[in-house]
């Protein structure tokens, strides 16, 4: 694909994911989980190859996920809605349109901090609980960690009766981030935003707090308490401007943007909202965003620095990728000394040379990248980056592939590739060896102790004790972590092999298609594999080529010999619909609408969970009613509009009570 078409595909996927997620959060998913996952996989793959195309508003990195297990979930008294967004390109038109909806009304403009949104609830003046935004409806209880790591949060509101809630953003200041990393060079934090989220989820928050890993809370909204009172109550409130009319709003935003570099925290935009609380409440909400407020996104922050050199690195798949080596520069809330250049075509197209003054761009969690030469005269003696002809690790002549002229080392025994593959195998998506760090893998690999994934399982505590910096406790943790990872199963093993073109979703699809063991996949022909839903000829050919290698066959035998599970796990199996008893659901195509409630517990059942039950009873679910629909199953609160189409197409409308009855008959509920 050309850069333009890649960019438009990334944009289209990002927009689609955002919409699908919003629909899902609104309880009306448009597509099934597998389709959603496939979209995410595709975007992840595109961005892995072209990190410089990462959208400012990257849906893969949003905190919009539902709360994780283990921590108490807290339902918000009113939803913590996300805001409609105006892109940097559409700023002027977007702000004018927004302001025109509320002529003459005072508008409040505040910087939008890039951190973690929190809801802080007080009861009769005492702090009662602190929760994250979560999915907007339900967040995670972080009251305990907040007490240790958020240093400036008032713990009481003396004299405020009843319930009061303060909403705002927790951030890690740039200076705190830099000081922490300087003191902990062995375990640096990746960036302030991730560090902030991670700090709030610490099980034992006292230690990080003592080590200086602390956060600041900025309040911007209140209920049961006037916003104007927040400051005198001890809250830190970001700079607020109240103005009227689009011109004044645009001027304030320009000021926020210009002052961006002076802040000790990252700003990714500005929030414009009706200042008058009653007017704001009266405007109500669109599907999942309030009408009376909008987020104006700032363009990725750009700073100037010197490009000192271009380093070429070998990835796990053998891609040799250029990386810019930069004079350190503080941009987008963090210090950057290295940035991606994607491939040699991007390097050429950007027109950057070694020794040049260049612009580095970074926003949010986006990987920093070099945008191009800085304007104005360039220093003397700039020179073109040298494009390697041979692999920097093994010296094999590189191949050039595709329009972007990617460089590829085709040597399967290339040490750099082997190392990256070992690190990938131990990583979270595959064997998930929690206590096995990348640096240790590199040391063991350099000493010839690790060459293939199977070698992990032969390591003993005594082997590790021979190393400086490895004590009894850490050696034991290391080996235990490897031991536990043996249960990984077929899907994760397939991911861990890192077969070229076979992204994470391929493993899931093979499991759903009924493959029971890695060896069954290895024995399948390209035709058989290509017959699996969503697996194309390229992926099928790549799998056949991979499993045809004698070293791979030997590795599978060794893994089995060490007791590593390569068999499908129950959760990855297809649903055994054939075992369900006969009911009208068997073989039916159904559409579900409205809120689904369990008949016994009266608890809300999520749409995907309900659809899974229907599938186990032998039904196929569709997202919209058509002539092919067997039933429209209606939950609570279904408007007449939802059933009109079904009635017109003479599709039977079935109440959820009847559907639950069938699920019972089928033996699945
Ligand atoms: Zn190589």
Boltz pocket constraint, residues with backbone or C-beta under 6 A from the ligand:
constraints:
  - pocket:
      binder: B
      contacts: [[A, 314], [A, 391], [A, 392], [A, 393], [A, 394], [A, 395], [A, 396], [A, 409], [A, 410], [A, 411], [A, 414], [A, 415], [A, 416], [A, 417]]
      max_distance: 6.0
